[in-house]
Amino acid sequence: MNGVLTAGNSISLSKCRALVLLLIIFFSAASKAQKNSSNSSRTEASKREVATLHEQADDYLKEGDFDKALRFANAAVANSPSEAKHYLLRSKVYEALGNLNAALTDLSIAVELNPADAATRFDRAWLAYREGRTDLARADFRILLNKGNTVTSSVYYRQNYGRTDRISTMESGIKDMMLHYLGLTELKAGNYKRAIELFDSALLFNPKDPDVYAHRGVAWERVGQPNKAELDYDQAFRLNPDHPLSMQKKSELMVSQGKFKEAEEELNEAIKNNPGIGAFYAQRGYLRFVRENFSGAIHDYDSAILLGTKDSELWVNRGLAFEKISKSNEAMENYRQALQTDPANPKAWFTQGNLFLKNGDLVKSIENFSMALSFDSAYAACYHNRAIAQQRLGKKKEACSDLKNSLKYGIKPDDQMVRSVCKD
């Protein structure tokens, strides 16, 4: 019977084959499970690595080491390009570095990845507003207005002494906030009547917001209604006696009307009642500068700085006051401080360039004027004064080009100078 299949050993063979098949299935499933486990482990490890990169970028941002923050933020984005939070963080780093275009690009990517995130859309709207991208700002603020109370951001922005401050607030009145921002957007776009309408609407929801009155006052000025503007500034100040913007704008309005004495008296009263507000001293310093009380202006600027007022324009104005009393070294130090506070301030580069020009350092003056123009390409006075420096260096072709731009942007150069450098 050797070698002959029988029913009994045929059944045993079938069982053997079934057992082999079960073993194959088992080991295949085990191998797949091990592979999935390995992939899952790698995925978890990758997530932890990206989270660490994000945390390190955030830590360096908080510490003020923006270059390292950018490096780690870039790595987080590269390793996880579909997560909006990495772009949002990197936008903050770019903003800290002064690269607002890159910041706006990252915010736009974050909005595309998560269009329902109202806080990110708000950040993009505000940055677009600051960058003069009024169409984008308007569109985003309108979306947020229509969302009602779904905005989760707890950040509110307020203009203060020519700058913008971030302050925390509760999200109790989102409609009046968005109407306010839309009004600011139209104000920047030059649509002053529309801005007034939006500020009116904002005040219907919240009639006790001094910021809205102050900004509506600016709009009234732009449409040639100074009396209405003054009423709004007064109302803002009544609602908040610590409101620098309304006092600043009213003071500027009174100066434009030649009411120097009255303006200073109002500022004296404001300082008497609120001696701890640096912006009031800064504004009185400006008024005293206009009235050629340069020592008094410097004294007020000193007080504003001691009280913690952080404004690049403050250092610029203090430097100009020092120049007026022939203290060039002190003036130069103030311009340097202005640029440390805000490296993108074209006026600071311009005033420093002027001082270099006055001192005969033509190369440095041209460098400073060029830096100013990199931040404001329509700065007519910069073109004009750079042309003077170019002419003194014998660079007639460059000087002629600058004089043409000076005229283009609103300052008519001296005819004799034009003939001298543009005669060829």
C-alpha positions as a Python dict, from the first residue, in 0.01 Angstrom:
ca = {
    (1, 'M'): (0, 0, 0),
    (2, 'N'): (309, 222, 9),
    (3, 'G'): (266, 526, -212),
    (4, 'V'): (-100, 463, -260),
    (5, 'L'): (-346, 732, -146),
    (6, 'T'): (-629, 613, 59),
    (7, 'A'): (-931, 797, 195),
    (8, 'G'): (-766, 824, 537),
    (9, 'N'): (-437, 975, 432),
    (10, 'S'): (-619, 1197, 177),
    (11, 'I'): (-814, 1352, 465),
    (12, 'S'): (-492, 1402, 661),
    (13, 'L'): (-338, 1577, 363),
    (14, 'S'): (-637, 1811, 336),
    (15, 'K'): (-607, 1895, 703),
    (16, 'C'): (-238, 1966, 656),
    (17, 'R'): (-308, 2199, 366),
    (18, 'A'): (-574, 2384, 567),
    (19, 'L'): (-334, 2419, 855),
    (20, 'V'): (-65, 2563, 626),
    (21, 'L'): (-318, 2807, 482),
    (22, 'L'): (-422, 2919, 829),
    (23, 'L'): (-59, 2970, 926),
    (24, 'I'): (1, 3180, 614),
    (25, 'I'): (-304, 3394, 692),
    (26, 'F'): (-196, 3431, 1054),
    (27, 'F'): (159, 3533, 976),
    (28, 'S'): (39, 3768, 700),
    (29, 'A'): (-202, 3938, 941),
    (30, 'A'): (66, 3956, 1208),
    (31, 'S'): (312, 4107, 963),
    (32, 'K'): (52, 4361, 848),
    (33, 'A'): (-33, 4450, 1208),
    (34, 'Q'): (335, 4491, 1287),
    (35, 'K'): (378, 4712, 980),
    (36, 'N'): (73, 4922, 1073),
    (37, 'S'): (203, 4949, 1427),
    (38, 'S'): (540, 5057, 1294),
    (39, 'N'): (380, 5315, 1062),
    (40, 'S'): (161, 5438, 1346),
    (41, 'S'): (465, 5474, 1569),
    (42, 'R'): (647, 5666, 1298),
    (43, 'T'): (341, 5891, 1248),
    (44, 'E'): (315, 5958, 1620),
    (45, 'A'): (687, 6027, 1637),
    (46, 'S'): (654, 6267, 1342),
    (47, 'K'): (363, 6446, 1508),
    (48, 'R'): (563, 6483, 1827),
    (49, 'E'): (858, 6617, 1629),
    (50, 'V'): (641, 6876, 1453),
    (51, 'A'): (480, 6973, 1782),
    (52, 'T'): (827, 7021, 1931),
    (53, 'L'): (931, 7239, 1636),
    (54, 'H'): (617, 7449, 1680),
    (55, 'E'): (677, 7488, 2053),
    (56, 'Q'): (1041, 7586, 1999),
    (57, 'A'): (941, 7846, 1741),
    (58, 'D'): (684, 7986, 1983),
    (59, 'D'): (938, 7994, 2268),
    (60, 'Y'): (1197, 8177, 2058),
    (61, 'L'): (929, 8424, 1943),
    (62, 'K'): (840, 8501, 2305),
    (63, 'E'): (1210, 8540, 2390),
    (64, 'G'): (1258, 8786, 2103),
    (65, 'D'): (1498, 8565, 1905),
    (66, 'F'): (1307, 8605, 1580),
    (67, 'D'): (1567, 8449, 1348),
    (68, 'K'): (1564, 8120, 1542),
    (69, 'A'): (1186, 8141, 1571),
    (70, 'L'): (1162, 8168, 1193),
    (71, 'R'): (1395, 7871, 1142),
    (72, 'F'): (1185, 7643, 1362),
    (73, 'A'): (857, 7778, 1222),
    (74, 'N'): (982, 7703, 869),
    (75, 'A'): (1065, 7349, 977),
    (76, 'A'): (719, 7302, 1130),
    (77, 'V'): (554, 7421, 808),
    (78, 'A'): (780, 7199, 593),
    (79, 'N'): (702, 6889, 801),
    (80, 'S'): (329, 6955, 830),
    (81, 'P'): (219, 7187, 546),
    (82, 'S'): (-152, 7116, 589),
    (83, 'E'): (-182, 7250, 947),
    (84, 'A'): (-300, 7610, 965),
    (85, 'K'): (-154, 7673, 1311),
    (86, 'H'): (204, 7657, 1181),
    (87, 'Y'): (136, 7929, 921),
    (88, 'L'): (-39, 8135, 1186),
    (89, 'L'): (265, 8113, 1414),
    (90, 'R'): (506, 8191, 1132),
    (91, 'S'): (297, 8495, 1038),
    (92, 'K'): (358, 8630, 1389),
    (93, 'V'): (731, 8574, 1347),
    (94, 'Y'): (731, 8753, 1011),
    (95, 'E'): (537, 9039, 1166),
    (96, 'A'): (793, 9066, 1447),
    (97, 'L'): (1067, 9078, 1181),
    (98, 'G'): (884, 9357, 998),
    (99, 'N'): (810, 9141, 692),
    (100, 'L'): (439, 9220, 679),
    (101, 'N'): (387, 9095, 323),
    (102, 'A'): (513, 8749, 420),
    (103, 'A'): (300, 8762, 735),
    (104, 'L'): (-8, 8843, 527),
    (105, 'T'): (70, 8557, 285),
    (106, 'D'): (90, 8307, 573),
    (107, 'L'): (-234, 8437, 722),
    (108, 'S'): (-402, 8392, 385),
    (109, 'I'): (-283, 8030, 368),
    (110, 'A'): (-411, 7973, 722),
    (111, 'V'): (-751, 8119, 625),
    (112, 'E'): (-767, 7892, 318),
    (113, 'L'): (-684, 7587, 530),
    (114, 'N'): (-940, 7677, 795),
    (115, 'P'): (-1191, 7929, 656),
    (116, 'A'): (-1423, 7886, 955),
    (117, 'D'): (-1161, 8018, 1201),
    (118, 'A'): (-1286, 8370, 1266),
    (119, 'A'): (-987, 8467, 1481),
    (120, 'T'): (-740, 8399, 1199),
    (121, 'R'): (-959, 8584, 951),
    (122, 'F'): (-968, 8878, 1191),
    (123, 'D'): (-588, 8879, 1215),
    (124, 'R'): (-565, 8882, 836),
    (125, 'A'): (-822, 9161, 808),
    (126, 'W'): (-635, 9378, 1057),
    (127, 'L'): (-296, 9322, 897),
    (128, 'A'): (-445, 9389, 552),
    (129, 'Y'): (-588, 9715, 689),
    (130, 'R'): (-250, 9818, 828),
    (131, 'E'): (-83, 9738, 496),
    (132, 'G'): (-335, 9943, 301),
    (133, 'R'): (-495, 9636, 143),
    (134, 'T'): (-837, 9785, 198),
    (135, 'D'): (-1023, 9554, -45),
    (136, 'L'): (-907, 9244, 143),
    (137, 'A'): (-965, 9403, 482),
    (138, 'R'): (-1315, 9513, 382),
    (139, 'A'): (-1408, 9165, 257),
    (140, 'D'): (-1285, 8994, 574),
    (141, 'F'): (-1449, 9241, 812),
    (142, 'R'): (-1779, 9199, 627),
    (143, 'I'): (-1760, 8821, 665),
    (144, 'L'): (-1690, 8862, 1035),
    (145, 'L'): (-1977, 9109, 1070),
    (146, 'N'): (-2214, 8853, 917),
    (147, 'K'): (-2085, 8581, 1149),
    (148, 'G'): (-2221, 8772, 1445),
    (149, 'N'): (-2093, 8651, 1782),
    (150, 'T'): (-1897, 8352, 1649),
    (151, 'V'): (-1566, 8538, 1657),
    (152, 'T'): (-1347, 8378, 1921),
    (153, 'S'): (-1051, 8615, 1919),
    (154, 'S'): (-1003, 8810, 2240),
    (155, 'V'): (-780, 9070, 2082),
    (156, 'Y'): (-898, 9424, 2021),
    (157, 'Y'): (-697, 9695, 1849),
    (158, 'R'): (-706, 10068, 1916),
    (159, 'Q'): (-518, 10353, 1758),
    (160, 'N'): (-335, 10560, 2015),
    (161, 'Y'): (-106, 10857, 1959),
    (162, 'G'): (-46, 10774, 1596),
    (163, 'R'): (20, 10405, 1664),
    (164, 'T'): (-186, 10093, 1710),
    (165, 'D'): (-210, 9921, 2049),
    (166, 'R'): (-337, 9571, 2120),
    (167, 'I'): (-563, 9539, 2421),
    (168, 'S'): (-774, 9252, 2551),
    (169, 'T'): (-1151, 9274, 2558),
    (170, 'M'): (-1454, 9053, 2602),
    (171, 'E'): (-1640, 8956, 2285),
    (172, 'S'): (-1970, 9111, 2392),
    (173, 'G'): (-2025, 9349, 2104),
    (174, 'I'): (-1888, 9196, 1786),
    (175, 'K'): (-2119, 9389, 1551),
    (176, 'D'): (-2016, 9732, 1674),
    (177, 'M'): (-1650, 9624, 1662),
    (178, 'M'): (-1673, 9504, 1302),
    (179, 'L'): (-1866, 9816, 1197),
    (180, 'H'): (-1592, 10022, 1362),
    (181, 'Y'): (-1321, 9835, 1172),
    (182, 'L'): (-1512, 9868, 847),
    (183, 'G'): (-1533, 10241, 916),
    (184, 'L'): (-1158, 10254, 972),
    (185, 'T'): (-1106, 10066, 646),
    (186, 'E'): (-1318, 10313, 450),
    (187, 'L'): (-1138, 10599, 625),
    (188, 'K'): (-805, 10463, 505),
    (189, 'A'): (-947, 10406, 157),
    (190, 'G'): (-1053, 10771, 140),
    (191, 'N'): (-1425, 10695, 143),
    (192, 'Y'): (-1496, 10942, 422),
    (193, 'K'): (-1874, 10969, 392),
    (194, 'R'): (-1908, 10591, 391),
    (195, 'A'): (-1678, 10578, 694),
    (196, 'I'): (-1906, 10820, 881),
    (197, 'E'): (-2209, 10603, 799),
    (198, 'L'): (-2034, 10295, 939),
    (199, 'F'): (-1921, 10479, 1252),
    (200, 'D'): (-2283, 10596, 1296),
    (201, 'S'): (-2397, 10233, 1277),
    (202, 'A'): (-2133, 10122, 1527),
    (203, 'L'): (-2253, 10386, 1774),
    (204, 'L'): (-2610, 10258, 1743),
    (205, 'F'): (-2487, 9929, 1893),
    (206, 'N'): (-2250, 10090, 2142),
    (207, 'P'): (-2295, 10465, 2200),
    (208, 'K'): (-2022, 10474, 2465),
    (209, 'D'): (-1715, 10380, 2260),
    (210, 'P'): (-1471, 10676, 2264),
    (211, 'D'): (-1260, 10526, 1984),
    (212, 'V'): (-1550, 10542, 1739),
    (213, 'Y'): (-1620, 10907, 1823),
    (214, 'A'): (-1252, 10992, 1779),
    (215, 'H'): (-1229, 10819, 1442),
    (216, 'R'): (-1556, 10970, 1325),
    (217, 'G'): (-1408, 11306, 1421),
    (218, 'V'): (-1119, 11237, 1183),
    (219, 'A'): (-1367, 11156, 908),
    (220, 'W'): (-1560, 11478, 974),
    (221, 'E'): (-1236, 11671, 934),
    (222, 'R'): (-1170, 11502, 601),
    (223, 'V'): (-1508, 11611, 465),
    (224, 'G'): (-1453, 11969, 580),
    (225, 'Q'): (-1667, 11965, 896),
    (226, 'P'): (-1424, 12076, 1173),
    (227, 'N'): (-1702, 12178, 1413),
    (228, 'K'): (-1855, 11829, 1404),
    (229, 'A'): (-1508, 11684, 1440),
    (230, 'E'): (-1444, 11887, 1754),
    (231, 'L'): (-1777, 11775, 1903),
    (232, 'D'): (-1680, 11411, 1848),
    (233, 'Y'): (-1334, 11460, 2003),
    (234, 'D'): (-1495, 11626, 2305),
    (235, 'Q'): (-1746, 11341, 2340),
    (236, 'A'): (-1466, 11082, 2322),
    (237, 'F'): (-1276, 11266, 2592),
    (238, 'R'): (-1586, 11293, 2811),
    (239, 'L'): (-1640, 10919, 2783),
    (240, 'N'): (-1276, 10851, 2866),
    (241, 'P'): (-1060, 11129, 3014),
    (242, 'D'): (-759, 10899, 2964),
    (243, 'H'): (-815, 10888, 2587),
    (244, 'P'): (-498, 11014, 2415),
    (245, 'L'): (-625, 10985, 2058),
    (246, 'S'): (-913, 11227, 2105),
    (247, 'M'): (-691, 11483, 2278),
    (248, 'Q'): (-425, 11444, 2011),
    (249, 'K'): (-668, 11492, 1725),
    (250, 'K'): (-842, 11787, 1888),
    (251, 'S'): (-507, 11951, 1956),
    (252, 'E'): (-402, 11903, 1593),
    (253, 'L'): (-733, 12047, 1478),
    (254, 'M'): (-689, 12355, 1696),
    (255, 'V'): (-331, 12401, 1570),
    (256, 'S'): (-457, 12385, 1210),
    (257, 'Q'): (-702, 12663, 1303),
    (258, 'G'): (-426, 12873, 1459),
    (259, 'K'): (-559, 12823, 1814),
    (260, 'F'): (-217, 12752, 1964),
    (261, 'K'): (-283, 12905, 2304),
    (262, 'E'): (-619, 12732, 2347),
    (263, 'A'): (-471, 12398, 2241),
    (264, 'E'): (-191, 12424, 2496),
    (265, 'E'): (-434, 12524, 2768),
    (266, 'E'): (-645, 12214, 2699),
    (267, 'L'): (-336, 11994, 2710),
    (268, 'N'): (-223, 12159, 3035),
    (269, 'E'): (-562, 12075, 3187),
    (270, 'A'): (-548, 11718, 3057),
    (271, 'I'): (-199, 11669, 3205),
    (272, 'K'): (-309, 11823, 3535),
    (273, 'N'): (-598, 11577, 3560),
    (274, 'N'): (-406, 11279, 3419),
    (275, 'P'): (-33, 11330, 3493),
    (276, 'G'): (54, 10967, 3424),
    (277, 'I'): (-37, 10959, 3053),
    (278, 'G'): (274, 10997, 2840),
    (279, 'A'): (83, 11064, 2519),
    (280, 'F'): (-48, 11394, 2659),
    (281, 'Y'): (309, 11514, 2720),
    (282, 'A'): (410, 11397, 2374),
    (283, 'Q'): (129, 11594, 2214),
    (284, 'R'): (210, 11906, 2416),
    (285, 'G'): (572, 11860, 2316),
    (286, 'Y'): (467, 11863, 1953),
    (287, 'L'): (260, 12178, 2012),
    (288, 'R'): (553, 12349, 2183),
    (289, 'F'): (778, 12249, 1895),
    (290, 'V'): (535, 12409, 1649),
    (291, 'R'): (543, 12724, 1865),
    (292, 'E'): (926, 12710, 1859),
    (293, 'N'): (953, 12643, 2232),
    (294, 'F'): (1216, 12376, 2167),
    (295, 'S'): (1345, 12342, 2524),
    (296, 'G'): (987, 12304, 2649),
    (297, 'A'): (922, 12046, 2377),
    (298, 'I'): (1227, 11842, 2481),
    (299, 'H'): (1113, 11856, 2843),
    (300, 'D'): (772, 11718, 2746),
    (301, 'Y'): (925, 11448, 2526),
    (302, 'D'): (1146, 11348, 2821),
    (303, 'S'): (836, 11310, 3038),
    (304, 'A'): (659, 11103, 2774),
    (305, 'I'): (958, 10870, 2745),
    (306, 'L'): (990, 10833, 3123),
    (307, 'L'): (622, 10739, 3138),
    (308, 'G'): (684, 10457, 2892),
    (309, 'T'): (544, 10602, 2571),
    (310, 'K'): (689, 10383, 2295),
    (311, 'D'): (665, 10565, 1968),
    (312, 'S'): (930, 10605, 1702),
    (313, 'E'): (786, 10945, 1606),
    (314, 'L'): (845, 11065, 1961),
    (315, 'W'): (1220, 11006, 1927),
    (316, 'V'): (1222, 11169, 1583),
    (317, 'N'): (1049, 11482, 1713),
    (318, 'R'): (1282, 11499, 2011),
    (319, 'G'): (1577, 11473, 1775),
    (320, 'L'): (1442, 11756, 1562),
    (321, 'A'): (1405, 11972, 1874),
    (322, 'F'): (1769, 11904, 1965),
    (323, 'E'): (1872, 12003, 1612),
    (324, 'K'): (1688, 12331, 1654),
    (325, 'I'): (1904, 12418, 1956),
    (326, 'S'): (2221, 12307, 1772),
    (327, 'K'): (2278, 11983, 1963),
    (328, 'S'): (2363, 11753, 1673),
    (329, 'N'): (2501, 11465, 1879),
    (330, 'E'): (2187, 11444, 2091),
    (331, 'A'): (1976, 11468, 1775),
    (332, 'M'): (2164, 11180, 1610),
    (333, 'E'): (2121, 10962, 1918),
    (334, 'N'): (1746, 11026, 1912),
    (335, 'Y'): (1723, 10926, 1547),
    (336, 'R'): (1910, 10604, 1627),
    (337, 'Q'): (1664, 10538, 1909),
    (338, 'A'): (1375, 10602, 1670),
    (339, 'L'): (1511, 10340, 1429),
    (340, 'Q'): (1566, 10090, 1709),
    (341, 'T'): (1201, 10137, 1805),
    (342, 'D'): (1079, 10107, 1445),
    (343, 'P'): (1335, 10020, 1175),
    (344, 'A'): (1067, 10072, 909),
    (345, 'N'): (996, 10437, 995),
    (346, 'P'): (1080, 10638, 679),
    (347, 'K'): (1074, 10970, 864),
    (348, 'A'): (1345, 10849, 1103),
    (349, 'W'): (1569, 10749, 812),
    (350, 'F'): (1494, 11081, 641),
    (351, 'T'): (1576, 11298, 943),
    (352, 'Q'): (1894, 11104, 1011),
    (353, 'G'): (1987, 11141, 644),
    (354, 'N'): (1931, 11515, 668),
    (355, 'L'): (2166, 11539, 964),
    (356, 'F'): (2433, 11343, 779),
    (357, 'L'): (2382, 11581, 483),
    (358, 'K'): (2417, 11882, 714),
    (359, 'N'): (2737, 11735, 859),
    (360, 'G'): (2881, 11675, 512),
    (361, 'D'): (2868, 11294, 519),
    (362, 'L'): (2715, 11262, 174),
    (363, 'V'): (2751, 10886, 133),
    (364, 'K'): (2570, 10812, 461),
    (365, 'S'): (2303, 11069, 383),
    (366, 'I'): (2230, 10897, 51),
    (367, 'E'): (2218, 10558, 226),
    (368, 'N'): (1965, 10692, 476),
    (369, 'F'): (1750, 10861, 211),
    (370, 'S'): (1752, 10536, 12),
    (371, 'M'): (1638, 10342, 318),
    (372, 'A'): (1353, 10589, 372),
    (373, 'L'): (1246, 10545, 9),
    (374, 'S'): (1251, 10167, 46),
    (375, 'F'): (967, 10207, 297),
    (376, 'D'): (791, 10499, 125),
    (377, 'S'): (858, 10521, -247),
    (378, 'A'): (653, 10844, -278),
    (379, 'Y'): (854, 11043, -20),
    (380, 'A'): (908, 11362, -224),
    (381, 'A'): (1137, 11538, 26),
    (382, 'C'): (1361, 11233, 30),
    (383, 'Y'): (1410, 11243, -346),
    (384, 'H'): (1476, 11617, -328),
    (385, 'N'): (1740, 11596, -56),
    (386, 'R'): (1904, 11288, -201),
    (387, 'A'): (1939, 11484, -525),
    (388, 'I'): (2131, 11752, -334),
    (389, 'A'): (2370, 11490, -197),
    (390, 'Q'): (2406, 11329, -541),
    (391, 'Q'): (2482, 11667, -697),
    (392, 'R'): (2752, 11740, -440),
    (393, 'L'): (2913, 11406, -523),
    (394, 'G'): (2908, 11494, -892),
    (395, 'K'): (2645, 11233, -976),
    (396, 'K'): (2437, 11453, -1203),
    (397, 'K'): (2247, 11172, -1374),
    (398, 'E'): (2127, 11029, -1040),
    (399, 'A'): (2053, 11378, -908),
    (400, 'C'): (1844, 11459, -1215),
    (401, 'S'): (1643, 11140, -1174),
    (402, 'D'): (1575, 11225, -809),
    (403, 'L'): (1465, 11577, -895),
    (404, 'K'): (1214, 11439, -1146),
    (405, 'N'): (1072, 11209, -879),
    (406, 'S'): (1063, 11498, -633),
    (407, 'L'): (846, 11692, -876),
    (408, 'K'): (636, 11383, -951),
    (409, 'Y'): (548, 11336, -584),
    (410, 'G'): (478, 11698, -499),
    (411, 'I'): (792, 11906, -437),
    (412, 'K'): (902, 12141, -714),
    (413, 'P'): (1284, 12164, -717),
    (414, 'D'): (1478, 12484, -773),
    (415, 'D'): (1492, 12572, -1145),
    (416, 'Q'): (1861, 12659, -1129),
    (417, 'M'): (1944, 12322, -975),
    (418, 'V'): (1740, 12144, -1242),
    (419, 'R'): (1926, 12327, -1516),
    (420, 'S'): (2257, 12245, -1351),
    (421, 'V'): (2210, 11869, -1319),
    (422, 'C'): (1968, 11794, -1603),
    (423, 'K'): (2118, 12011, -1878),
    (424, 'D'): (2251, 11709, -2067),
}
